[in-house]
Amino acid sequence: METHTAEWLSLLARWVHIIAAIMWIGNSMLYNWMDRNLRPGKDHNETKFGELWMLHGGGFYRLEKFRAQSSTLPPLLYWFKWQSYTTWISGFALLILVYFQSRGAFLLNPANDLSYGEGVATALAFLATGWLVYDILWRIPSKGSGIKIVLSLLLLVFAVKFATDTFSGRGAYLMVGAMLATLMSGNVFFHIMVSQRKMMADIESGQDQDMALYTRAKTRSIHNNYITFPVIFTMMSNHFANLYGHPLNWAILLILMCMSALIRHFMNIRFTWKPWFAACVATFLVSGLLLFLVFQFGAKPAHASSAAASATDGPAVTFDEARPIIQNRCLPCHSETPSTDNPMYAALATTTGGVHFDTPEQIKAYAERIKIRAIDQDTMPLGNMTGMTTEERTTLARWLAAGASIH
Ligand code: HEC
């Protein structure tokens, strides 16, 4: 696709995606909050769940939740579905525009022998399989949901490990997020809407509300509520190369997802469970400790450890020796005039956020980030598309360790 067209489309999709997601997740939070704050009103009876008063924008709202009976259907009834569908559709468009463009530069891991076509097919199969496995598991009738919750968590561990083994770190985080978001929209489309339509048909034909349909819709709606925090993290994870670029990126992702879902849980029960805040803080601290252990004692990127270890011993490196490496390995994308050797460079050059290494001053200005991305984390050159060698990383590391002088 022509680069500028792709950029404009990506802006439009991103904008719509964020607005729709805010509306949808905002609703999920609000409805959950309302449910947990219902109180029995004066005229409480067995058809009512409870009622609640709210003040917003200078007006009072009185809300009542009840079981519908054939006689109670109002002429105008609002229900929400397009927030969810719009979020999914715009998200899928972004997946294509960002991750399936540039021959999968952001999606694929250059160390894996996956062709572009195979990578895209695997990504799509990952979304579909995630939904099918989850949906079948939760369709199986059972007394309690304990075992299903444990199985779902095990499946999540498996999915995260599969994604990080298959895709690039950045691609893996995004794909796990896209898969979970697909479960959320799938829940709306295949369960919540279906149950609600059936409920309406029953009531219109003179029957009272079937509580089994209510439970089915509500269970999936609560799943969605728990998935929101983890998904929001994955959707902004592309800003955190230190996380997705880490060799233990799967463990980091699992810790952050479990932490945020637990915090969501404590926030949900906060009205009836006093120590909720302490529990949030404890969850936060334990996760922080686990992350500390991963970063302190976990494996380091293979290139990074050797490059960093040999950065200080050996001869000092001058700018004249370091610059050609940057010119050959980084400039194809990081330049005012990107290389034409590969059409993808020009496309990617528009997404570097204007980080250019054309002049010595520019290189100097970004020295710290160059060290982080190319030496410490090994997340640049992107997908190692320019084929940077370990020796070159070591040379660059020595120049940076000696103060990154450009004179
Ligand atoms: C194939 C294209 C490509 C090559 C080659 C490339 N980069 Fe990048 N670079 C990108 C893209 C795309 C981004 C923006 C996305 C991101 O940050 O991951 C980026 C972002 C960056 C950033 C800014 C973001 C930050 O974390 O500060 C730095 C610094 C960087 N690259 C350093 C390098 C260095 C150093 C090299 C050479 C060793 C290099 N890049 C080679 C495509 C490339």
Boltz pocket constraint, residues with backbone or C-beta under 6 A from the ligand:
constraints:
  - pocket:
      binder: B
      contacts: [[A, 238], [A, 241], [A, 325], [A, 326], [A, 329], [A, 330], [A, 331], [A, 332], [A, 333], [A, 334], [A, 345], [A, 348], [A, 349], [A, 351], [A, 352], [A, 353], [A, 355], [A, 366], [A, 369], [A, 370], [A, 373], [A, 374], [A, 379], [A, 380], [A, 381], [A, 382], [A, 385], [A, 386], [A, 388]]
      max_distance: 6.0
